[in-house]
Amino acid sequence: MAKAPVLTPQADDFPRWYQDLINKAELADNGPVRGTMVIRPYGYGLWERMQQEMDARIKAAGAANAYFPLFIPQSYLTREAEHVEGFAPELAVVTHAGGKELEEPVVVRPTSETIINEYFSKWVQSYRDLPLLINQWANVVRWELRPRLFLRTSEFLWQEGHTAHATYEDARDYAAHIHENVYAEFMENVLAMDVVLGRKTAKERFAGAINTLTLEGMMGDGKALQLGTSHELGQNFAKAFHTQYLSKEGKQEYVWQTSWGSTTRMVGALVMMHGDDNGLRVPPRLAPIQAVVLAIKGDDAVISKVREIGDRLAAAGIRVHVDDRTDTPFGRRVVDWELKGVPVRIEIGPRDLENGTAMVARRIPGGKEPVQLDALETLLPKALEDDQALLLRQSRERRESRTRDVTTLEAAAEAALDGGWARIPWSVLGTEGEGKLAEQAVTVRCLVGEDGSVPDADDAPGTLAVVARAY
């Protein structure tokens, strides 16, 4: 009798495959309140690695970490009309605390532009105080009606950057720097994710911004996922919160601002972009465990050797885990490590020990072969880099092969509903066409130039709209 698959095949039911994998790879569980999640240690380990890599890049861009309160006076949100209107449906509001009704309700932060501007207005006095570059790692709450673990939850983890600048040009350039040199560089070179860089249409722009830059990735089922955004806020929040500075000429001027964020949604993207019917495939540069060394049997010599190899690989700079749990069946352990997507599996038993070899299985390209034990430190670093490059290449090839260039709204909708993306001239689609696509649950993910660049304006010559169904 054929063995039942561990996961629902992607081709049969992609959403069910996703849920199966989140559960069986031990990434997360649903929380007790609808829309919340419990991130399990292996899932949190992925997020920690993302934090470490992102944090280094954010600091290299000049921003310093700070922390602002979870609770925001409701009156703060009302100061910027477009902002409060955009977030009103998602707000969680506290009206009672300490056994009595609050004099003023407080909002559980959906984002921190308002409270951070309250303090920016105190901290910024002179042009010498600029630019002010702040980032925080925190949780936020946006009440989600259709939750899905990692992708859309009522509470999620993220980083949010907030900056104040003396000029529009400085703010614009900083938002673009975060977009391209922090987010895109991290996603492509660490997460091995092909991303399209573009600008949002006015309809899709962040509430209160004058421009939103986005990074969009194609998932395994052809849908799009927004992976990070960088916003030019102009002077909207500065005027609402009176964030001003004394210029070199002795004049009071409003600051120009940016905000930018990426979230635990990236863990969901990692699953959906790289996963297969056997589980996760974790990019080696991200992987908390790059190689696992498994003892096939509980022979003392085998246990001693796998621990020795673990020490050698760790000394060679490889993040390694030794699995000597020989009281657990070997086949079950293999399946568990495949589900978790560890890039390299090194299997050693008594016969391997006699031959001076180990069986090396590579999760990303698949397949396994015997390797001399004394060659592991030399071979593994190159194999890991090759596998990192392969994941990025596969994600790019998927997007390119499933993206159509079209010239009509009907063809754009057909491409999206057929499980792919479309590029259509914005001059052909326009806001009217964008509205018609929305009626079919198809959205303009971003606007791009013909050469793949980010256009300076929605109506810039040669601008294309990238349209797709999205998570």
C-alpha positions in Angstrom: 0.0 0.0 0.0 1.4 3.4 -1.0 2.5 5.7 1.9 0.3 8.7 2.4 2.1 12.0 1.7 3.1 14.1 4.8 1.8 17.3 3.1 -1.2 18.0 0.8 0.5 18.4 -2.7 0.7 22.0 -3.8 -1.0 21.2 -7.1 -4.0 19.8 -5.3 -4.6 22.6 -2.8 -2.0 25.3 -2.3 -3.6 26.9 0.7 -4.0 23.6 2.5 -0.3 22.7 1.6 0.7 26.0 3.2 -1.2 25.3 6.4 0.1 21.7 6.5 3.6 22.9 6.2 3.3 25.7 8.8 2.0 23.0 11.2 4.3 20.1 10.4 7.5 22.1 10.2 6.6 23.5 13.6 6.7 27.1 12.6 3.6 28.4 14.3 0.2 27.6 15.8 -3.0 29.7 16.0 -3.3 31.8 19.1 -6.3 31.6 21.5 -7.8 34.9 20.1 -8.9 34.7 16.5 -6.2 36.2 14.2 -3.3 35.8 16.6 -0.5 33.3 16.3 2.1 31.6 18.5 5.4 31.5 16.8 7.2 28.2 17.7 11.0 28.1 18.3 11.9 27.0 14.7 9.7 29.6 13.1 11.0 32.2 15.5 14.6 31.1 14.7 13.9 32.1 11.1 12.6 35.5 12.2 15.6 36.0 14.5 18.0 35.4 11.6 15.9 37.9 9.5 16.1 40.4 12.3 19.9 40.1 12.6 20.5 40.5 8.9 18.0 43.4 8.5 19.2 45.1 11.7 22.8 45.2 10.4 21.6 46.8 7.1 19.4 49.3 8.9 22.2 50.5 11.1 24.5 50.7 8.2 22.0 53.1 6.6 22.4 55.3 9.7 19.3 54.5 11.7 19.4 53.8 15.4 17.0 51.5 17.3 14.5 53.0 19.8 11.2 51.9 21.4 7.9 53.7 21.6 4.7 52.7 23.5 2.2 50.1 22.4 -0.7 52.4 23.5 -1.4 55.6 21.6 -4.0 58.2 22.6 -6.8 58.0 20.1 -6.6 61.8 19.6 -3.2 61.4 18.0 -4.6 59.4 15.1 -7.3 62.1 14.4 -4.6 64.7 13.7 -3.9 63.3 10.2 -7.2 62.8 8.5 -6.1 60.4 5.7 -4.1 58.3 8.1 -7.0 57.7 10.6 -9.4 57.0 7.7 -7.0 54.4 6.3 -6.6 52.6 9.5 -10.0 53.0 11.2 -11.4 49.6 10.1 -8.4 47.8 11.6 -8.0 49.6 15.0 -8.2 47.8 18.3 -9.3 50.4 20.9 -9.0 50.1 24.7 -11.8 51.9 26.5 -11.6 50.3 30.0 -8.5 49.6 32.2 -7.8 49.3 35.9 -11.5 48.6 36.6 -12.9 51.9 35.1 -13.6 53.7 31.9 -10.7 55.7 30.5 -11.0 59.4 30.1 -9.6 59.1 26.6 -9.6 55.8 24.7 -6.2 54.5 23.6 -5.4 52.6 20.4 -3.2 49.6 20.3 -0.6 50.7 17.8 -1.4 49.8 14.1 1.8 51.7 13.2 3.7 54.5 14.9 3.8 57.5 12.7 1.6 59.5 15.1 3.3 58.8 18.4 6.8 59.0 16.9 5.9 62.4 15.5 4.7 63.6 18.9 8.3 63.0 20.1 10.0 64.1 16.9 8.4 67.5 17.4 10.1 67.7 20.8 13.5 66.4 19.7 13.9 68.5 16.5 14.7 72.1 17.1 17.4 73.1 14.6 18.7 71.9 11.2 21.6 70.5 13.3 19.2 67.9 14.6 18.6 66.5 11.1 18.4 64.0 9.7 16.8 62.1 12.6 16.8 58.4 11.7 15.0 56.0 14.0 14.0 52.3 13.8 12.1 50.1 16.2 11.5 46.4 16.4 8.0 45.8 17.8 4.6 44.2 17.5 1.5 46.0 16.0 -2.2 45.2 15.9 -4.4 45.5 12.9 -7.7 43.6 13.4 -7.8 41.1 10.6 -11.1 39.6 9.3 -9.5 36.9 7.2 -6.4 35.7 9.1 -3.8 33.4 7.8 -0.7 32.5 9.8 2.3 34.8 9.0 0.5 36.4 6.0 -2.4 38.2 7.7 -2.7 38.2 11.5 -4.3 40.6 13.9 -0.9 40.9 15.8 2.4 40.6 14.0 6.0 41.5 14.5 7.9 44.0 12.4 10.5 46.7 12.2 9.3 50.2 11.4 11.7 53.0 10.5 10.8 56.7 10.8 13.0 59.6 9.7 12.9 63.4 9.5 14.9 65.4 7.0 15.5 69.0 6.1 14.6 68.7 2.5 12.2 66.8 0.2 15.1 65.5 -1.8 16.9 64.1 1.2 13.7 62.3 2.4 13.0 61.0 -1.1 16.5 59.7 -1.5 16.5 58.0 1.9 13.2 56.2 1.2 14.7 55.0 -2.1 17.9 53.9 -0.3 15.9 51.8 2.2 13.8 50.4 -0.6 16.8 49.3 -2.8 19.9 49.0 -0.7 18.3 47.6 2.5 15.1 45.7 1.6 15.8 44.5 -1.9 19.5 43.7 -1.1 18.4 41.6 1.9 15.5 39.8 0.1 17.6 38.9 -2.9 20.9 38.1 -1.3 19.8 36.5 2.0 16.2 35.3 1.4 17.1 34.3 -2.2 13.8 35.9 -3.3 13.3 37.5 -6.6 11.4 40.8 -6.0 10.0 43.5 -8.3 10.7 47.0 -7.1 8.1 49.6 -8.0 5.8 52.4 -6.7 2.2 52.0 -5.6 -0.6 53.7 -7.4 -2.5 56.5 -5.5 -5.2 53.9 -4.7 -2.7 51.5 -3.1 -0.5 54.1 -1.4 0.0 54.1 2.4 -2.5 56.3 4.2 -0.9 59.7 4.7 2.0 59.2 2.3 2.7 61.1 -0.9 4.5 58.1 -2.4 4.9 54.4 -1.5 7.7 52.2 -2.8 7.1 48.5 -2.7 8.7 45.1 -3.2 6.5 42.4 -4.7 7.3 38.7 -4.9 5.6 35.9 -6.8 4.6 33.0 -4.7 4.5 29.3 -5.8 0.9 29.6 -6.9 1.5 32.7 -9.0 -0.1 35.2 -6.6 1.7 38.3 -5.5 2.8 39.1 -1.9 3.9 42.6 -0.8 7.2 42.0 1.1 8.1 45.5 2.3 7.3 49.1 1.7 9.1 52.5 2.0 7.0 55.6 2.2 7.6 59.3 1.5 5.4 61.1 4.0 6.1 64.5 2.7 5.1 67.1 5.3 1.7 65.7 6.2 2.6 64.4 9.6 5.0 67.3 10.3 2.2 69.8 9.8 -0.2 67.7 11.9 2.3 67.5 14.8 4.1 70.8 14.3 7.4 69.1 13.7 9.5 72.1 12.7 13.2 73.1 12.7 15.1 76.4 12.5 16.9 76.5 9.2 20.4 77.9 8.6 18.7 81.0 7.4 16.8 81.4 10.7 13.4 80.4 9.3 11.0 77.9 10.9 10.5 75.0 8.4 8.5 71.8 8.5 10.6 68.6 8.3 10.2 66.1 5.4 9.6 62.5 6.5 9.8 58.8 5.6 8.6 55.6 7.2 9.3 52.0 6.1 8.6 48.5 7.4 8.9 44.8 6.9 7.2 42.1 8.9 6.9 38.4 9.9 5.0 38.1 6.6 8.5 37.4 5.2 8.4 34.0 7.0 5.2 33.2 5.1 6.8 34.3 1.9 9.8 32.0 2.5 7.4 29.1 2.8 5.3 29.9 -0.3 8.2 31.0 -2.6 10.7 28.2 -1.9 8.7 25.4 -0.3 7.9 22.1 -2.2 5.8 19.0 -1.6 8.4 17.7 0.9 8.5 20.9 3.0 10.5 24.1 3.4 13.7 24.9 1.5 15.6 27.4 3.6 18.2 29.6 1.9 21.6 28.7 3.4 22.5 32.3 4.2 19.3 32.6 6.2 19.2 29.1 7.7 19.5 28.9 11.5 20.8 25.4 10.8 22.8 25.1 7.6 23.7 21.4 8.1 22.4 18.6 10.3 24.6 15.6 11.1 22.6 12.5 11.8 23.7 9.3 13.5 21.9 6.5 11.8 22.3 4.0 14.7 23.3 4.3 18.3 26.7 2.8 17.9 29.3 4.5 20.2 31.7 5.0 17.4 29.1 6.6 15.2 27.9 8.9 18.0 31.5 10.0 18.7 32.1 10.6 15.0 28.9 12.7 14.3 29.8 14.9 17.3 33.3 15.3 16.1 32.1 16.3 12.6 29.7 18.7 14.2 32.5 20.4 16.0 34.7 20.5 12.9 31.9 22.1 10.8 31.1 24.6 13.5 34.8 25.6 13.6 34.6 26.0 9.8 31.9 28.6 10.3 28.9 26.5 9.4 25.8 26.6 11.5 25.4 23.0 12.4 23.2 20.8 14.5 24.1 17.2 15.7 21.1 14.8 15.7 22.1 11.8 17.8 18.6 10.9 18.9 18.9 7.2 17.9 16.0 6.3 20.0 13.8 8.0 17.4 13.5 6.1 14.1 15.9 7.4 11.4 13.2 7.7 8.7 11.1 9.9 10.9 14.1 12.2 11.7 14.9 12.5 8.0 11.3 13.5 7.2 11.3 16.1 10.0 14.5 17.7 8.8 13.2 17.7 5.2 10.1 19.5 6.4 12.2 22.1 8.2 14.2 22.7 5.0 17.7 22.4 6.4 19.9 22.8 3.4 22.3 19.9 4.0 21.8 16.6 5.8 24.9 14.5 6.6 24.0 10.9 7.4 26.5 8.6 9.1 26.1 4.9 10.1 28.5 2.0 10.9 29.1 1.2 7.2 29.8 4.8 6.4 32.3 4.9 9.2 34.1 1.8 7.8 34.3 3.5 4.4 35.4 6.9 5.8 32.4 8.5 4.1 29.1 10.2 4.9 25.9 10.3 2.8 25.3 14.0 2.0 21.7 15.0 1.0 21.1 18.5 -0.4 17.6 19.7 0.3 17.4 22.5 -2.3 18.5 20.7 -5.5 17.6 17.3 -4.2 19.6 14.1 -4.3 22.3 12.6 -2.2 25.8 11.2 -2.7 28.7 9.8 -0.6 31.4 12.3 0.4 34.7 11.6 2.1 34.6 12.6 5.8 37.8 14.7 5.5 36.3 16.6 2.6 33.2 18.0 4.3 34.7 21.3 5.5 35.9 22.0 1.9 32.8 20.9 0.0 30.0 22.2 2.1 30.6 26.0 1.9 30.6 25.8 -1.9 27.5 23.6 -2.0 25.7 26.1 0.3 26.5 29.0 -1.9 25.5 27.1 -5.0 22.2 26.2 -3.4 21.6 29.8 -2.4 22.1 30.9 -6.0 19.8 28.2 -7.3 16.9 29.3 -5.1 17.1 32.9 -6.4 17.4 31.7 -10.0 14.3 29.4 -9.6 12.2 32.2 -8.1 13.2 34.6 -10.9 12.6 32.0 -13.6 9.1 31.4 -12.1 8.2 35.1 -12.2 9.6 35.6 -15.7 7.9 32.6 -17.2 4.5 33.4 -15.6 4.4 37.1 -16.5 2.7 38.2 -19.7 3.1 41.6 -21.5 -0.4 42.6 -22.5 -2.1 45.7 -24.0 -5.8 45.3 -22.9 -7.5 45.2 -19.5 -9.2 41.9 -20.5 -5.8 40.2 -21.2 -4.4 41.6 -17.9 -7.3 40.1 -15.9 -7.0 36.8 -17.8 -3.3 36.5 -17.0 -3.9 37.2 -13.3 -6.9 34.9 -13.0 -4.9 32.2 -14.8 -2.3 32.1 -12.0 0.3 34.6 -13.2 1.1 38.3 -13.5 0.6 40.8 -16.3 2.4 44.0 -17.3 0.2 46.6 -19.1 1.0 50.2 -20.0 -0.4 52.4 -17.2 -1.5 54.9 -19.9 -3.8 52.1 -21.2 -5.0 50.9 -17.8 -5.3 54.0 -15.7 -7.3 54.5 -12.6 -10.5 53.5 -14.3 -9.0 50.2 -15.4 -7.5 49.7 -12.0 -11.0 49.9 -10.5 -12.4 47.4 -13.0 -9.7 44.9 -12.2 -10.4 45.3 -8.5 -14.0 44.0 -9.2 -12.3 40.7 -10.1 -10.0 40.7 -7.1 -7.1 41.7 -9.3 -4.9 44.6 -8.1 -2.1 46.8 -9.5 0.8 45.5 -7.4 3.1 48.3 -8.5 4.2 50.6 -11.3 7.5 50.0 -13.0 9.5 51.5 -15.9 9.9 49.7 -19.2 13.5 49.0 -18.1 12.5 47.7 -14.7 13.4 50.9 -12.9 11.1 52.7 -10.4 9.3 55.6 -12.2 9.4 59.1 -10.7 5.7 59.6 -11.1 2.6 57.5 -11.8 2.2 59.1 -15.3 5.9 59.0 -16.2 6.4 58.0 -19.9 6.7 54.3 -20.5 5.3 53.3 -17.1 3.9 49.8 -16.8 1.4 48.4 -14.3 2.2 45.0 -12.8 -1.1 43.4 -12.0 -1.9 40.1 -10.2 -4.1 38.5 -7.6 -2.5 38.9 -4.2 -2.4 37.7 -0.6 
